[in-house]
Amino acid sequence: MNQEIYLIGLNHKIAGVDIRERYALTSCDPQAINEVVRLDGVNEAMVLSTCNRVEFLVVANRQPDIPQQIRKFWAKLCNQPQKDLLDHTYSHENSQAVTHLFTVASSLDSMIVGEPQILGQLKTAYRQSLESGTAKVIINRMLHKAFSVAKRIRTETAIASSAVSISYAAVELARKIFTDLSNHRALLVGAGEMAELAATHLLTSGVRDLTVVNRTLTRANELAKQFGGRALPFEDLHQALLETDIVITSTGSPTAIITAKSMKEVLRKRRNKPIFFIDIAVPRDIDPDVNSLDNIYLYDIDDLKDVVEENLAGRQQEALKAKAIVDEEVTTFMRWRESLALQPTIVDLLGQGESIARRELRRSIRQLGPDPDPQMVAVLERLARSLSHKIYHEPINYLKRRAQEEGAAQHCIHTTRRIFNLDSDHIPVDAHWNRKK
């Protein structure tokens, strides 16, 4: 029976967070999830579960109820009604399923196009399916191809080359000002989620000296320890400004905590050494008048949003190039998949030829008498073996060529098996006689 590829899932585009939470599989027993391969007709499976999507990728015998079986299994795993899955899931088959997988792996289906996290999550899901033995020939090939497609897209397009988060954009601006961040000190004012993300990007960009200032010193210590920096109490803010080059502020203060007046004194003590401010707080932490001072570069969240929106627009343009690559690679994969169906027929053709050759060889050897010349027997054996392969050479080439044409392989396989009677069907001797007199 033919092996078909099915992908059933939900994501952030068609299901709200309340639905995604209810049908997430992060808290489910991995062994229970792997039971999906016990469903009738399912031969291979891999399950991807993230905060933004859950997807079942299965290879199964052609059955119209496979998506329904998957949804029923999924709902039971989560102890939730199946009806909500019917309303909030998508189902793809064969080339559409492969296209979706390659699109996900390449981050073209992510909330932020080009983000790299999904590829790592997909690799983890694949590794788990390998360890559980639920990924076999087709899923193995499909996932390796998905990873190579993602790599090709990142190499041949600029889809991941620009900042599309506020924190990342802030650090990218700092790099434009100072070029090499490894020789500059950074200061985080505030210790919330935005500050944590900014710290991650700063360290990735080469910053080695990081200080955290926060009204709650305990939280400042936690964040500083996490990133190998140091923490200071909020009262030491202006002292810290004397020793830093890059400042990212993200507090919840209702009023400005850094003013033009205070910065004039800081600049004097710094001997007018440049300082770069990124204010990602709302309300703003830094008085806009600070930007009027020499040797100060100040950007607020609106400046960064402009950068992010411009970069997102650029990524959308690159996504068009990436989709063309996905389409090309899907075609290549589906040709390989169609070729799998050829293998049994090719084996049967060659086996039939060898069987006929052996039978005729035995007859010929008997005609040489009771004690045939061994050298002559060896020559006949080579001749029989060579003829059996050459006779089927062109039929096999024909099958391979037609397999490259979408939808043609199955018809050609069926016709070939009938022409050569590879299934040993009983055909009456008079089946093709012209009965007309």
Phi, psi and omega in degrees: 000143185294142176268123181248154179255129179235142174226119181237128182195180173221155178213185184295343182281330184240357181223129178290171184298329180296320177290316182298323178295317184291328184250015175290153183246009185298331182263001181278151177294123180306324179296322179293321179296321182293345179295351179302332181287351177273353177295148183304120176091346183277129183246331179221154179201149171215140182237127177250126179225116177229182180292338183251354181198153167227129182220134174256120175252118182228152171245124187215163172295147181301110177215133183293342185260010180302310178302322179294320177299317181297313180299318179297315178298316181298312181299320180294320178303319185268359182055046182231159179292144180289334184302317181296329177290323177299325183278340190232018179240160174244157180223125180236150179232144173050241186298326178293323178294318179294318178300316180297315180300313180296324179294318178295312182300327182273004179065027177273347181250008183280162177301319173246108183301129178097355181291145188271348188299322187299326181295318177296320179294323179292321178295322177296315179299319180295317180299320179295322179291327176294315181296327181273351179079016181268349177259126181234214191305308188287314179295322176303309181296319183296317182288320177297321177293321179300318180293320180290326176296314179300318179295318180297318181295320179290334179279319189264352177231170179255033188293336182243020188265356184232155185288129178231020170230153182301314182295318180293318179299322179300314181290324177298322176296319178299321180293326178293326181285313189254352180063287180259112183274352185294338181259013183238149180267142181241147180231127173256124177253108190110152185224033179272196183297318180297320179295321180296317178296318179297319179299319178300313181292324179298313181294321178299328182275001173111356180296131181250340184243107185234131178239141179241127175242131182209152179297326175261106186296327180301314180293323177299318178297319180298313181292318180298319180295321181300326185247014176070030180251200178233156181244145177228150176291158184301329181296340182266015184304308185293329175293321179294326180296335179292336190248007186239161180245329183236126182235125175242120182249138180205052180269175177256023182293137179285345180229165181297136178257349176231121183246166178298320181299312182293327182286333176300317179292320179296316180297320180299314180291333178277356183060041176062024175293131185303147177221138186249121180250135171234113183256104181253021179267150172225114359297162185293142178276339187241128178300126181305335179297341178301329183292344180279350181278144178293149176067019174238130176247116184240127174235137176251183187295330178293321176300318181290324179298322177299318179297314182297314181296320178296318180291323178297319178298319178296321179294324179297322177295319179292331179297328178296319177295319182296321180296326177295322177294317178302313181301317180297316183287329176297317178302316179298315181295316183295329175296317178298316181298318177297325182294335178300322181293339181285331191304312180301321181291320177298316179299317181294321178299309181296321179295320177298315180298317181293323179296315178297317181298318180295318181297313181291329179296318180299319178298316182296319182295322179298328181287347180276356178104180185288338184225072185291155179293122181303324181293321179292321178299318180297320179296317180295322179297316179296320180297314181298316181295318181294317180297320182298324179283319183291327180297326183263002183299310182291318175302321180292318177298321178299314179300316181296320179295315182292333178295340178285345180266123185302128176084356185267337188301311185298319179297316182293321178298314180300314181296315181298317181295327178285316181302315183265003180049051183289343180262009177055042176292144178281120180243117179304145184297334181259018186299327186250012178289147174277108185282353180287137179257000000 
